[in-house]
Amino acid sequence: MKRFQYTPLSRRTFIGRFALGAAAVSFPSLSLRGATAKPKKLGLALIGLGNYSDKELGPALKETEFVRLAGVVTGTRAKGEKWAADYGFSEKNIYDYATMDRLADNPEIDLVYVVTPPGLHAEHSIRSSKAGKHVICEKPMANTVVECDAMLAASRAAKRALAIGYRLHYDPYHIELMRLARENEFGPFMKMNSLRAFKIGLRNGVKPWRVNAALAGGGALMDVGIYANHAAWMATGAVPVTVTAQEEPKVRPEFFNEVEETLNYKLEFANGATCDVMSSYERSGNTFRAEAERGWFELNPAFSYRGLKGATSKGPLNYPPLRQQAKHMDAIAKSLIDGTTLPTPGELGRTDMTVIEAIYAAAKSGKRERVKA
């Protein structure tokens, strides 16, 4: 197996090279095999078999061209056996969280997808890198920037890739947003707003992990507000320089006693552009709008797995449906096979966490906070 050489990028260099989804730009080569070797589907192990794996990633892996499900890591052996039967991989490729380091001895598995709660991302990503596997980590990358740095350091030390599961990079509506921004068709998007909210409650009589601060890292901002932040990045090709934020009084303080329920915040960019966002576990909404001098772009719903609807000042947008997760896993696998640009590298996930940390700091201080590199 040919190992890639990883060269870390500064924040400024990363933003400049990667702005607006320019996947053809130069980025460290990540090659699994020589260019003359016949490509094959890479073997992937899912770490965590919760709802997202069950309802989205598993079905997507039945559609992928460059990657296949080859194993799982789960806390329930019977669940793993069912997955092995359903997806046709050997039961020897079922691991639990105590034995997952043995992935190092399994040549059938080239990469893993970490789909556990964010509070476990750093541990599971680092252990996987040390086991010699490439890693896709679900968003948000981790609970803190410090954890993101540890994850990136582990992947570099192991000479293995670390990508983030940003599925919307492969959705045609979001691709069009990036194209409009990149080609400056309407002029720079200067005024943006977004609402991403849904109501959560008990599941089978138990609080979900999303309201556990240690597992979730925070509330609605970490889970769904990150989509709005990332859309603003798509629309500007930039990271905000300052933020302001205010947490609304909690409607259910006894339920949200560890994390925020609703957060309003403003992203402020160096060129004067702004994005006003509400993220909430008590409201309902799924929108994004960006306005420029010569036109506008909007999505409603904006961030769902399917069924997105959009329009610009020129008229409605209509794209055929696709499974975003299949597209993003294929794109990452193809980049590993070919030794080309990682479409959504770990540095991108880290950058999003710097913005999230600044938003939480602003909500706590009541002051404008600077986004740190």
Secondary structure, DSSP 8 states (H G I E B T S, - for coil): ----------HHHHHHHHGGG-TTS------SS-TTS----EEEEEE--SHHIIIIIHHHHTT-SSEEEEEEE-S-HHHHHHHHHHHT--GGGEE-TTTGGGGGG-TT--EEEE-S-HHHHHHHHHHHHHTT-EEEE-SS--SSHHHHHHHHHHHHHHT--EEE--GGGGSHHHHHHHHHHHTTSS----EEEEEEE-----BTTB--GGG-HHHHSSSHIIIIIHHHHHHHHHHHSS--SEEEEEE---SSTTTSSSS-SEEEEEEE-TTS-EEEEEEESSS-EEEEEEEETTEEEEESS-S-SS---EEETTEEE------HHHHHHHHHHHHHHHT---SSBHHHHHHHHHHHHHHHHHHHHSS-EE---
